[in-house]
Amino acid sequence: MKQTEQDSLYSNLDFMSTEELLNGINTEDQKVPLAVRGCIPRISRFVDGAVERMKRGGRVFYIGAGTSGRLGITDASEILPTYGLDGAFIGIIAGGDGAIRRSVEGAEDDPDQGWNDVLAYNPTPEDSIVGISASGGAPYVVGALTKARELGMLTACITCNDSSAAADVAEVPIVAVVGPEFVTGSTRMKSGTATKLILNMISTSVMIRLGRVKGNHMVDMQLTNKKLVDRGTRMIMAETGISDYDKARELLLEHGSVRAVIKFLSEKH
């Protein structure tokens, strides 16, 4: 039996108090980071490969169904506002954008549709793809990985079963075995948390390796609200030695990004 389908270690959940439920969930959640830690060598391998391809114009696709697809879309959608890079990460979900909010019946069961959805973006061998499936068996994901590998793309999967079709197909299988869920089979819980952690690691490491972070600052972030303008202003003050907040803020708004201000000031001097 797949680890993601094994019976919960807890019985009679419907008779537990709220505090008992929360303690049980928290106990199980603490197992997730250790499972993810064991995946670091393979995550590193994928990041290094993806970075080399992206330096030549490649992109990273995330593809999944249900919760897995939503997590991929969430991570991909953060790249532009956080790092100022448009189109570098692309999230695809079985059933299309409508499936972000509502489940689409049978969407993950078509082995051809995943690749058809990727084809809409004109993939090339310089692209990379991460198939996301807690069970590792979603035909939508496995089919896309199979075709992507035939094209020459770098392929990886994120799954929470140690034996799965996705892991067999992917060049870099990332397998975080977190064990049975608190509610039997509810992979939006520990499996979803593991997936989110791994996606964070992939996208953040890729962006840093591509030079989108200076020191520990997001120097290319978009200035979409007052909080981010304030953050960017303080970054400029820290990076340049400007002590006047209003002057730093004026420079930021004039040039549009922390990186642009730093470049302007360095060229000026």
Buried (B, 14 or more C-beta within 10 A) or exposed (E): EBBBBEEBEBEEEEEBEEEEBEEBBEEBBEBBEEBBEEBEEBBBBBBEBBBBBBEEEBBBBBBBBBBBBBBBBBBBEBBBBBBBBEEBBBBBBBBEEEBBEEBBEEBBEBBEBBBEBBEEEEBBEBBBBBBBBBBBBBBBBBBBBBBBBEBEBBBBBBBBBEEBBBBEBBBBBBBBBBBBBBBBBBBBBBBBBBBBBBBEBBBBBBBBBBEBBBEEBBBBBBBEEEEBBBBBBBBBBEBBEBEEEEEBBEBBEEBBBBBBBBEBBEEEE
